[in-house]
């Protein structure tokens, strides 16, 4: 692998890492809002509920006795996993190219 290709690989990885950080921040803000809603009882059927937390990706889900759930991330979770996968693939390709040099 030549120097220019190696530099491009590291640049691509750096960009994906930055995108991952931005999506993580977006998830955190989104989940913070959900946490606040659950705390005040603004969502769901009402009554007692438990809060289930996830940390990778960050998520807060309110779960009521009847099984109703209100998740914080929803479809944003798919974006999170797509970005994490792209970052991991980029890192593997960069390191594999360096190893072959």
Backbone as JSON Lines, residues from 0, in Angstrom:
{"i":0,"aa":"X","n":[0.86,-1.17,0.0],"ca":[0.0,0.0,0.0],"c":[0.9,1.23,0.0]}
{"i":1,"aa":"X","n":[0.63,2.16,-0.91],"ca":[1.49,3.34,-0.95],"c":[1.07,4.37,0.1]}
{"i":2,"aa":"X","n":[1.88,5.38,0.24],"ca":[1.67,6.39,1.28],"c":[0.38,7.16,1.07]}
{"i":3,"aa":"X","n":[0.06,7.47,-0.17],"ca":[-1.15,8.24,-0.46],"c":[-2.42,7.44,-0.11]}
{"i":4,"aa":"X","n":[-2.42,6.16,-0.45],"ca":[-3.56,5.31,-0.12],"c":[-3.69,5.15,1.39]}
{"i":5,"aa":"X","n":[-2.56,5.01,2.07],"ca":[-2.58,4.89,3.52],"c":[-3.14,6.16,4.16]}
{"i":6,"aa":"X","n":[-2.73,7.3,3.65],"ca":[-3.23,8.57,4.19],"c":[-4.74,8.69,3.96]}
{"i":7,"aa":"X","n":[-5.21,8.26,2.81],"ca":[-6.66,8.3,2.53],"c":[-7.42,7.37,3.47]}
{"i":8,"aa":"X","n":[-6.86,6.21,3.73],"ca":[-7.51,5.26,4.63],"c":[-7.64,5.85,6.03]}
{"i":9,"aa":"X","n":[-6.56,6.46,6.51],"ca":[-6.61,7.08,7.84],"c":[-7.57,8.26,7.86]}
{"i":10,"aa":"X","n":[-7.62,9.02,6.77],"ca":[-8.56,10.14,6.69],"c":[-10.0,9.63,6.74]}
{"i":11,"aa":"X","n":[-10.27,8.57,5.97],"ca":[-11.62,8.0,5.97],"c":[-12.0,7.51,7.37]}
{"i":12,"aa":"X","n":[-11.07,6.84,8.04],"ca":[-11.35,6.36,9.39],"c":[-11.62,7.54,10.33]}
{"i":13,"aa":"X","n":[-10.82,8.58,10.21],"ca":[-11.0,9.76,11.07],"c":[-12.36,10.4,10.85]}
{"i":14,"aa":"X","n":[-12.78,10.48,9.59],"ca":[-14.09,11.05,9.28],"c":[-15.19,10.19,9.89]}
{"i":15,"aa":"X","n":[-15.1,8.86,9.71],"ca":[-16.12,7.97,10.29],"c":[-16.14,8.05,11.81]}
{"i":16,"aa":"X","n":[-14.97,8.17,12.42],"ca":[-14.91,8.3,13.88],"c":[-15.61,9.59,14.33]}
{"i":17,"aa":"X","n":[-15.41,10.66,13.57],"ca":[-16.09,11.93,13.87],"c":[-17.6,11.82,13.72]}
{"i":18,"aa":"X","n":[-18.04,11.14,12.65],"ca":[-19.48,10.93,12.44],"c":[-20.06,10.1,13.58]}
{"i":19,"aa":"X","n":[-19.31,9.09,14.01],"ca":[-19.76,8.26,15.14],"c":[-19.94,9.12,16.39]}
{"i":20,"aa":"X","n":[-18.99,10.01,16.64],"ca":[-19.09,10.89,17.82],"c":[-20.32,11.8,17.71]}
{"i":21,"aa":"X","n":[-20.58,12.32,16.53],"ca":[-21.76,13.19,16.35],"c":[-23.06,12.41,16.54]}
{"i":22,"aa":"X","n":[-23.13,11.21,16.0],"ca":[-24.34,10.4,16.16],"c":[-24.51,10.0,17.63]}
{"i":23,"aa":"X","n":[-23.41,9.7,18.31],"ca":[-23.48,9.39,19.75],"c":[-24.08,10.58,20.51]}
{"i":24,"aa":"X","n":[-23.59,11.78,20.2],"ca":[-24.11,12.98,20.87],"c":[-25.6,13.17,20.57]}
{"i":25,"aa":"X","n":[-25.99,12.96,19.31],"ca":[-27.4,13.07,18.94],"c":[-28.24,12.06,19.71]}
{"i":26,"aa":"X","n":[-27.76,10.83,19.8],"ca":[-28.47,9.8,20.57],"c":[-28.6,10.21,22.03]}
{"i":27,"aa":"X","n":[-27.52,10.75,22.59],"ca":[-27.53,11.14,24.0],"c":[-28.57,12.23,24.25]}
{"i":28,"aa":"X","n":[-28.63,13.22,23.36],"ca":[-29.62,14.29,23.52],"c":[-31.03,13.73,23.38]}
{"i":29,"aa":"X","n":[-31.23,12.89,22.38],"ca":[-32.55,12.29,22.15],"c":[-32.99,11.47,23.36]}
{"i":30,"aa":"X","n":[-32.06,10.69,23.9],"ca":[-32.37,9.83,25.04],"c":[-32.59,10.67,26.3]}
{"i":31,"aa":"X","n":[-31.87,11.76,26.45],"ca":[-32.08,12.63,27.61],"c":[-33.5,13.17,27.63]}
{"i":32,"aa":"X","n":[-34.01,13.52,26.46],"ca":[-35.4,13.98,26.37],"c":[-36.37,12.87,26.77]}
{"i":33,"aa":"X","n":[-36.11,11.67,26.31],"ca":[-36.96,10.52,26.66],"c":[-36.91,10.27,28.16]}
{"i":34,"aa":"X","n":[-35.73,10.36,28.74],"ca":[-35.58,10.16,30.18],"c":[-36.42,11.17,30.95]}
{"i":35,"aa":"X","n":[-36.41,12.4,30.47],"ca":[-37.2,13.47,31.11],"c":[-38.7,13.18,30.98]}
{"i":36,"aa":"X","n":[-39.12,12.75,29.8],"ca":[-40.54,12.42,29.6],"c":[-40.98,11.28,30.52]}
{"i":37,"aa":"X","n":[-40.15,10.26,30.61],"ca":[-40.49,9.13,31.48],"c":[-40.57,9.57,32.93]}
{"i":38,"aa":"X","n":[-39.64,10.42,33.33],"ca":[-39.61,10.88,34.72],"c":[-40.88,11.65,35.08]}
{"i":39,"aa":"X","n":[-41.45,12.35,34.1],"ca":[-42.65,13.14,34.37],"c":[-43.93,12.41,33.99]}
{"i":40,"aa":"X","n":[-43.8,11.21,33.42],"ca":[-44.99,10.44,33.06],"c":[-45.72,10.98,31.86]}
{"i":41,"aa":"X","n":[-45.03,11.67,30.95],"ca":[-45.69,12.29,29.79],"c":[-45.99,11.31,28.67]}
{"i":42,"aa":"X","n":[-45.42,10.14,28.68],"ca":[-45.62,9.19,27.59],"c":[-46.23,7.91,28.11]}
{"i":43,"aa":"X","n":[-46.84,7.15,27.23],"ca":[-47.34,5.85,27.6],"c":[-48.74,5.87,28.18]}
{"i":44,"aa":"X","n":[-49.2,4.71,28.63],"ca":[-50.57,4.57,29.11],"c":[-50.79,5.1,30.53]}
{"i":45,"aa":"X","n":[-49.74,5.5,31.2],"ca":[-49.87,5.98,32.57],"c":[-49.73,4.85,33.58]}
{"i":46,"aa":"X","n":[-49.68,5.22,34.81],"ca":[-49.52,4.22,35.87],"c":[-48.05,3.92,36.13]}
{"i":47,"aa":"X","n":[-47.8,2.96,37.03],"ca":[-46.42,2.63,37.38],"c":[-45.67,2.0,36.2]}
{"i":48,"aa":"X","n":[-44.42,2.33,36.11],"ca":[-43.58,1.78,35.06],"c":[-42.15,1.65,35.56]}
{"i":49,"aa":"X","n":[-41.34,0.9,34.83],"ca":[-39.92,0.8,35.14],"c":[-39.15,1.43,33.98]}
{"i":50,"aa":"X","n":[-37.96,1.84,34.28],"ca":[-37.1,2.44,33.27],"c":[-35.96,1.46,32.99]}
{"i":51,"aa":"X","n":[-35.82,1.09,31.72],"ca":[-34.73,0.21,31.3],"c":[-33.72,1.06,30.53]}
{"i":52,"aa":"X","n":[-32.46,0.96,30.93],"ca":[-31.41,1.77,30.3],"c":[-30.44,0.88,29.54]}
{"i":53,"aa":"X","n":[-30.0,1.39,28.4],"ca":[-28.96,0.74,27.6],"c":[-27.84,1.74,27.4]}
{"i":54,"aa":"X","n":[-26.64,1.24,27.3],"ca":[-25.51,2.17,27.2],"c":[-24.75,2.07,25.89]}
{"i":55,"aa":"X","n":[-24.97,1.0,25.11],"ca":[-24.3,0.9,23.82],"c":[-25.28,0.34,22.83]}
{"i":56,"aa":"X","n":[-26.0,1.15,22.13],"ca":[-26.05,2.6,22.14],"c":[-26.83,3.11,23.36]}
{"i":57,"aa":"X","n":[-26.64,4.39,23.67],"ca":[-27.37,4.93,24.82],"c":[-28.87,4.89,24.54]}
{"i":58,"aa":"X","n":[-29.65,4.41,25.48],"ca":[-31.09,4.34,25.28],"c":[-31.81,4.31,26.63]}
{"i":59,"aa":"X","n":[-33.01,4.84,26.64],"ca":[-33.89,4.79,27.81],"c":[-35.24,4.32,27.31]}
{"i":60,"aa":"X","n":[-35.77,3.28,27.95],"ca":[-37.08,2.75,27.57],"c":[-37.96,2.7,28.81]}
{"i":61,"aa":"X","n":[-39.14,3.3,28.71],"ca":[-40.13,3.2,29.78],"c":[-40.97,1.97,29.51]}
{"i":62,"aa":"X","n":[-41.11,1.08,30.51],"ca":[-41.86,-0.17,30.35],"c":[-42.97,-0.2,31.4]}
{"i":63,"aa":"X","n":[-44.23,-0.3,30.92],"ca":[-45.36,-0.36,31.82],"c":[-45.75,-1.8,32.1]}
{"i":64,"aa":"X","n":[-46.56,-2.0,33.12],"ca":[-46.96,-3.34,33.55],"c":[-47.64,-4.14,32.44]}
{"i":65,"aa":"X","n":[-48.38,-3.46,31.56],"ca":[-49.09,-4.18,30.49],"c":[-48.18,-4.53,29.31]}
{"i":66,"aa":"X","n":[-46.88,-4.22,29.42],"ca":[-45.93,-4.55,28.37],"c":[-45.69,-3.44,27.36]}
{"i":67,"aa":"X","n":[-46.41,-2.34,27.48],"ca":[-46.21,-1.21,26.58],"c":[-44.83,-0.61,26.83]}
{"i":68,"aa":"X","n":[-44.13,-0.33,25.75],"ca":[-42.8,0.26,25.86],"c":[-42.73,1.55,25.06]}
{"i":69,"aa":"X","n":[-41.98,2.5,25.56],"ca":[-41.69,3.73,24.84],"c":[-40.17,3.9,24.86]}
{"i":70,"aa":"X","n":[-39.55,3.62,23.71],"ca":[-38.09,3.68,23.62],"c":[-37.64,5.07,23.2]}
{"i":71,"aa":"X","n":[-36.46,5.45,23.66],"ca":[-35.93,6.75,23.34],"c":[-35.37,6.85,21.94]}
{"i":72,"aa":"X","n":[-34.62,5.86,21.5],"ca":[-33.97,5.95,20.2],"c":[-34.88,5.63,19.03]}
{"i":73,"aa":"X","n":[-35.62,4.56,19.14],"ca":[-36.47,4.16,18.02],"c":[-35.63,3.92,16.77]}
{"i":74,"aa":"X","n":[-36.02,4.51,15.63],"ca":[-35.29,4.27,14.38],"c":[-33.87,4.83,14.39]}
{"i":75,"aa":"X","n":[-33.57,5.75,15.28],"ca":[-32.22,6.31,15.37],"c":[-31.2,5.24,15.73]}
{"i":76,"aa":"X","n":[-31.66,4.16,16.37],"ca":[-30.76,3.07,16.72],"c":[-30.15,2.42,15.48]}
{"i":77,"aa":"X","n":[-30.93,2.32,14.39],"ca":[-30.4,1.74,13.15],"c":[-29.29,2.61,12.57]}
{"i":78,"aa":"X","n":[-29.48,3.92,12.63],"ca":[-28.43,4.83,12.17],"c":[-27.17,4.66,13.02]}
{"i":79,"aa":"X","n":[-27.36,4.54,14.32],"ca":[-26.23,4.35,15.24],"c":[-25.42,3.12,14.85]}
{"i":80,"aa":"X","n":[-26.09,1.98,14.67],"ca":[-25.38,0.75,14.35],"c":[-24.74,0.81,12.97]}
{"i":81,"aa":"X","n":[-25.36,1.47,12.01],"ca":[-24.78,1.62,10.67],"c":[-23.49,2.43,10.73]}
{"i":82,"aa":"X","n":[-23.49,3.5,11.51],"ca":[-22.29,4.34,11.63],"c":[-21.18,3.59,12.36]}
{"i":83,"aa":"X","n":[-21.53,2.87,13.42],"ca":[-20.52,2.09,14.14],"c":[-19.92,1.02,13.23]}
{"i":84,"aa":"X","n":[-20.75,0.36,12.45],"ca":[-20.26,-0.66,11.52],"c":[-19.33,-0.05,10.47]}
{"i":85,"aa":"X","n":[-19.73,1.08,9.91],"ca":[-18.89,1.75,8.9],"c":[-17.55,2.16,9.5]}
{"i":86,"aa":"X","n":[-17.55,2.63,10.72],"ca":[-16.3,3.02,11.38],"c":[-15.41,1.81,11.62]}
{"i":87,"aa":"X","n":[-16.01,0.72,12.06],"ca":[-15.23,-0.51,12.3],"c":[-14.64,-1.04,10.99]}
{"i":88,"aa":"X","n":[-15.42,-1.07,9.93],"ca":[-14.93,-1.53,8.63],"c":[-13.8,-0.64,8.15]}
{"i":89,"aa":"X","n":[-13.96,0.65,8.32],"ca":[-12.91,1.58,7.91],"c":[-11.61,1.34,8.69]}
{"i":90,"aa":"X","n":[-11.72,1.09,9.98],"ca":[-10.53,0.81,10.79],"c":[-9.86,-0.49,10.36]}
{"i":91,"aa":"X","n":[-10.66,-1.52,10.13],"ca":[-10.1,-2.81,9.71],"c":[-9.39,-2.67,8.37]}
{"i":92,"aa":"X","n":[-10.0,-1.97,7.44],"ca":[-9.36,-1.78,6.12],"c":[-8.07,-0.98,6.25]}
{"i":93,"aa":"X","n":[-8.07,0.02,7.1],"ca":[-6.87,0.83,7.29],"c":[-5.74,0.0,7.9]}
{"i":94,"aa":"X","n":[-6.06,-0.76,8.93],"ca":[-5.04,-1.58,9.57],"c":[-4.57,-2.72,8.67]}
{"i":95,"aa":"X","n":[-5.48,-3.3,7.88],"ca":[-5.09,-4.36,6.95],"c":[-4.16,-3.81,5.88]}
{"i":96,"aa":"X","n":[-4.44,-2.62,5.4],"ca":[-3.57,-2.0,4.4],"c":[-2.2,-1.68,4.96]}
{"i":97,"aa":"X","n":[-2.16,-1.29,6.19],"ca":[-0.87,-0.99,6.84],"c":[-0.05,-2.26,7.03]}
{"i":98,"aa":"X","n":[-0.74,-3.33,7.36],"ca":[-0.06,-4.61,7.58],"c":[0.56,-5.13,6.28]}
{"i":99,"aa":"X","n":[-0.13,-4.9,5.15],"ca":[0.34,-5.37,3.87],"c":[1.45,-4.5,3.28]}
{"i":100,"aa":"X","n":[1.7,-3.37,3.9],"ca":[2.7,-2.44,3.35],"c":[4.11,-2.96,3.53]}
